[in-house]
Amino acid sequence: MTLPQHHDIVVIGAGIAGATIANELLERGKAVCILDSAPLPASACSSHAYAIAHPHVGRGAPRLLRLTHIAFLMAEARWGKVWNQHGIFQPVKKDKPFNYEEFVGHLKVLELSEEIARVLYAEEALRICGIEQDGIWIARGASMNLSSATSEALKPHPQLTCCWSTPVSRLKKVGAGWQLLNHQDEPIMTARKVIITASLETKNLVASVGVRLPLRPVRGQLSIFSVPEHDDWVEKLPKTAISGDGYCLPAKQLLDGSYRWIVGSSFDEGEVDVQDWASSDDANREQAKGLLNYPEGETSHLLKTGSFVGIRCVAGDRLPIIGALTQRPGIFLATALGSRGVLWSALAAKLITAQVLEDDFALLARLGFATDLVAALAPTRFFAGALASEPALGALASNSKPILPSGPKAK
C-alpha cells in the first residue's frame, strides 16, 4: 500500500495504550494515524486476555495511591463493553497484624468509598469471596481482555488510518514536525505530533533523538491450571479474583466438571524470552498456595493446560512515563505501564490528549490531575533541570537514581 505522506497526529504502537489514546483523540474530533510493526494490533503484551484492574489500596507511595484511584475510575468508565466486574480480594499479608479499624481509616484517607473497597474479617471474606482470610474486598475490581479492548478502540473510523507491518526505526526533526524512518533509513511519513506508545521499543526511538530513558523489560508468565472435579483443591478455589503476591482469577467450572484456574504471574527482570518456562509454572503453583493460604496443597494436582507470556516495560521508579517530551517539542510518550496497563492506558488517553491538544490545565485539574501528579508521570522527571522552563512543575521533578527491585517478585 502507499502510505500517506503527512499526518497531523501519529501514534506509534497499537497496543492497549496506543489504541486508547488514538480512540480518545478520535472522540475529540481529530484525525489520527496509528502504526505498528506487527500485522495486527495488540500483538505483544496487549494480547493478554486476563489482565486485572483495581485501585492500589496498600501502603505505597502517596502519588501511586492517588494515581491508581484516578486511573481506576477512568478505566471503569471507558471499558464498559469489555469490563468484567467480578470483584478482587486483597488478603492482609500473613506477616502483618490485622487491625480492622486501622484498615477502615486507611481506606477513608484514600477516599475510597465502601462501594469501591471495604475491609472484611475472614468469616465475611469466606462468604463473599470463598477465601477465609482477613483483607480488603474491592467490589468493583475487574478483569479485562486487552486484545478485545484494543480492537474495540481501533474499530473502523473515517478519521482513523491504520498502518500495519510498518516498523519505525528512528525519528528525525524536519521543519515544524517529525519524520519517521524505517530500518533502511527511508522516510515513512512526517507528522506534526508523534505519540510513542511502543513499550520497550520507546527506549530506542527516543534515543534516536538524543534522549535516554531508564526502561527495563520484565517477563511475566501466567499459568492456566486444570483442577480435577473432586480434588482437595476444589474447596479452596476462589469465587473472585485475588491480588497479593501474585494474582489469580475466579475459578471456572467446565462442562466435564473440572475447574479452570488462572494464576500468575512471574516477575523476571531483564528477561525478554517469550517462550514458556516450566520453572515459572512451578513458581505459580507455589504462589497459588500462598494466595489461598493453603500451605498443605499438593501442587502436582494443579495440571497445566496453557500459559500466557508477556514482556512488560517498567521505568526505574515504577511509575509509568506519560506526557510530553519537553526537550523535543511535538513528541509525547506513554510507556512503562508495567502490570497496570488497564489503568494507565485509560489515564494516558486523557492526559496525552489534553497535552497534544493544548487544553487548559484547569481541564486536567477537573479530571483529578493535580500539578504534582502530572510531574510524577512526566518523562522529564528523569533529567536534572529538564523542567526549568516550567517552574510550576520543575520543583517536583525527580533526579534520583532509578531503583529497581533487588530480586524476582510477583506482581
N, C-alpha and C positions, 0 to 999 in steps of 0.2 A: 504494500500500500504506500501511497505518497503521504508523508506526514505533513501536517500544517506547518507553515514556516514561522508563525509567531502567535503567541498567546499572551493574554494579559496575566493570567494566573496559571501556573503549572504546579502540580503535586507529583513528587517523585516517591513512589511506593504505594502499592494498592493493598496494603493490609488493613486491619481494623482502624488504625489511626488515620491513614491517608483517605480511606473511604469515608470516614465520619466527617473529616474536615471538608472534603470535597462536597459532601451532601449538605453540610451547613452553608457553604458558600452558594450552592445552587438554590437553597431555600431563601437566601438573601438576594437572589436575582442575578448572580454573577455567572459568567461563563467560565468553565474550568476544564483543563486538560489534565488527565492523570496518566502517568506512565509507570510501567513495571517491567522488570527484566524477565518475568515469568510469562507464560502464555495465557494466564488467567489470574484473577485476583485471589487474595487470601491463600497464597501458595506455600507460605512458610509457617511461622508460629501462629499466624491468624487462621490456619486451617484447624485450629484447636476447637473441638466441639464440646469441651467440658470445663470451660472457664467459670469461676465463681466470682461473685460481686457482693461486697458488703463494706460498710464504713469501718475504718480501723477503730477498735474500741479498747486497745491496750494502753500501756503507759508510755508510748513512744513520744517522739519529738512533737511539741505542740503544733508546729506547722503541718506535719504529716497528718495529725489527727483532724485538723481543720480542713485541710485539702481533701482528704478522703470523704469527709462528710459532704462537702460541696459537690465533689465529683460523683458520689453515690446518688444524690438527688438528681443530678443532671443525667446520669446513665439510666436511672429508673424512668425518667420522663421520656428519654429518647428511644429506648429499646422496647417499648411496649409490645411490639409484634413478636419479638423473639426472647422476651424476658420471662424466664421460667422461675417464678417465685415459689420456693418451697421452704424458705427459712434456712438459717445457718446457726448452728450451736457452737459456741466457743468455750470449751471447758477451762476452768481455772487450772493453771499449771500445778502439777502434783506437788512441787516443792514450795508452793506459795500458800500462805494461810488464806482462808476464805472468810471475809468479813462482809456479810450481806449489806449492811448499811453503808459501809465504805464504798462498795461497788456501785450501789444506787447513787451515792453522792458523786462518784466519778462520772457516771453517765449524764447526770444533770450538768456537771461542769462542761461536758462535751456538747450540751444542748441537744442530746438525743432523746426524743420523747419515747414513752413506753410503747407507742405504736411501732417504733423502729427497733428498739432494743430494750430488754429488761432482764433483770437478774433472776435466776432460778435456783432454788435449792435442788438437790439431787432428786428428791422424790417427784417434784413437779417436772423436772427435765426428763425423767423416765417416762412420764405420762405423755408429754408433748413430743419429745424427740426420740424416745427409745434409748436414751443414754442416761445411766444412773450416775451423774456427776454434777457437782455444782458448777455454775458457769453463767454465761450471758447468751440469751436467746435473741437472735436478730431476725425477727419475724419476716421482715421484708427482704432479707437476703435471697439471692437468686443464683442460678447458673445460666449460661448462655452459650450458644453455638456461634463462635466468632465468624466462621465461614458463612453461615446463613445471614448474620448481621451485616457482613461486608457486602454480600451480594445484594441485599435489600437496599443498602445505601447507594450502591452503584447501578441500580436498575436504570434502563434507558431513559434519557432526559434530553430534550432538544438542545440544552446548553452544555451537555457533558460530552467530551471527547475522550475516548479510552485508547491508549496505545500500548498493546501487549507485546511481549518479546522485544522490548526496547530498553536495553541496559544503558545507563548513563555512567560514563567513566569519570568525567570531571566537568567543572563549571568554569566559565571564563567571562570576565566582565566585558560587556560591549555597550557603549553608549549609556543609556539610562536603565539598562536591564542586564540580563544574563544569557549567555549562550550555553546550551547543553551539548556536550560532545560524547561520542561513543568510544569504544575501545580502540578503534582505528584513528582516533582523534579527528573524526569527521563530524561536522555540525549536524545535530538532530533538529533543533529548533531554537528559537530565542523566546524569552519571557520577561515581562516587566517585573514579576514577582515569582519567586520559587519557594515552595514549601517542601522541605525534605522530611519524609517520614519513613525512611528506608532502614529502620532498625540499626544494626551494627554497621551496615554499609554507609550510614550517615558519617561515620568517622572518616572514611576515605574521601567522601565528597566534600566535606568541609576542609579537609587537609589540602584539597586541590585549590582552595582559595586562601591558603595560608593560616588556617585555624586548627588548633589541636583540641580535641575533647577527650576526657578520661572515660571512654566507653569500654566495657568488657562484656564478653559473651558468658552466659550461664546456661548450661544444658539442663533441661528438665524432662524427666520421664514419668508419665502416668502409667499405671498398670491396670488392666481390666481383668478382674478375677471372677471365676465362677465358684459358687459355694453350693455343694450338694444340698438337696431339699431337707434332709434330716440330720445335717451336720450340727455339731455343738455350736458352731459359729452363728447359726441362723438366729438363735435367741438374742444374740448380741448385736446383730446388724442394725444400723440406724434408720429411722424413718425420715431423717432430714440430713442435710449436709453438715459436716463438722469441719471447723477450721482451727488449727492449732499448730503443732509441729508437723506440718503437712496438712493435707485435707482429703476429704472423701465426699462423694455424692451419696444421696439416699440409695439404699439397695433396692433393686427392682426384681420382682419375681417373674420368671419367664414361663412360657406355656408348659415346659417339661417339669416345672416345679422347682428347678434350681434358681439361684439368685445371681444376678449380675451386679458386681460391685466395683466401682472405680475409685482407686486410691493413688495418691501421689503427694507431692512429686519430688523427685531428686533435685538436688541443687549442686551441680557440678561446675564450679567456677573455671573459666578459661577453656572449657571444652566446647567443640563445635561439631562433634560426631553425632549425626542423626540416626545412627544405627541403634537397634535395640540392644540393651545391656542386661544380661541375666542378673548382674550384681545390683542393678537398680531395682529390679523386681524383688530381689531378696530384701533390700532396704525398705521398699514399700510394704512388704509383708510385716516387717518389724514395726514400721510406722503404724500399720493398721492396728496392731495390738495396743500401741500407745494411745491412739485416738479413741479406742473403745474402752481403755483401761481394763484390758483383758490379757494380763501377762501370761496366763496359762494357755492361751490359744495356740493351737498346733498350726504353725504357718504352712506346713506342707498340704493342709486341706484347702488353702487358697490357690485354686488352679488357674493358671494364667491362660487367658483366651485372646488377649490382644494388648496393645500398648499405643501410646502416643508420645513422640519425642519432639520437643521444640527447643529452639535456641533463643533464649531471652537476651535482651540487651539491657545492661544496667549502667548507671553512672556511679562515680566514686562515692557520692554522698547518699545514694539510694533513692533520691528523688528523681522524677522524670525531668527531662530537659524540654521545655515548652516555651517558645517565644521567639522574638525577633533576634537575629544575629546582628546586633547593632554595629559591629565593626564592618559588616558587609551589607549595607542597606539593600533591601529587596529580598533578602534570604531569611526564611523562617524555619524553625526546627520543631519537630515533635518526635522525640526518641527517648530511649531509656525507660520504656514503660514497664519493664520487668514483668512481674507476675500480676500486675493490676491493669492489664490492657483494656478491660471493660470500662473501668472507671476513668483512667487517664485519657482515653480516646474521646470520651464524651466531654471531659473538661477541656481538652486541647481544641476541640471543634469550636467551642465558644471563645476561648482566649485567642487562638490564632486568627480566627475570622475577625474579631474585634480589632486586632492589631493590623491585619492585612488591609482592612477597610478603613483604618484610622478612625475608629469610633472614639467618642469622648470617654475618658477614664471613668466618668460618672456611670456609664453603662456597665463597665466591668464591676464597679463597686456594687451596683444593684444585683449583679449576679453572685456577689459574695467575694469577689477578688479584692481583698484589701491590698494595699501597696506592698506590704511585706510578703504576701503570698505570691504576687507577681514576680517579685525579686527572687524568692526562693526557687522558682521554676526557671528563671531566665538563664539562657546559655552563658551570659556574661558573668554569672556568679563565679566561674572558674578562673577569671582573669583579673589580675590586680589592676585596679584603676580603670577597668574597661567601662564602667558606668559613670565615669566622672562627668560626662556630658549630660547625665540625667541625675541631678542632685537628689531628687525625690527618691530614687532607687539606689543610688550609688552607695550610700552608707550601709545598705543592707546586703550588699554583695559579699560573697564569701571567697576568701583567698586561701582557705585552709586546704591542707593536703587531703585529697580524697581518701576515704577509709573504706576498705572492703572487708567482709567477714574473714576471719582467720582460717575457717575450716568449713567443710560442707555442712549445710543446714537446710532442711526442707522449708519451702515457702508455699 
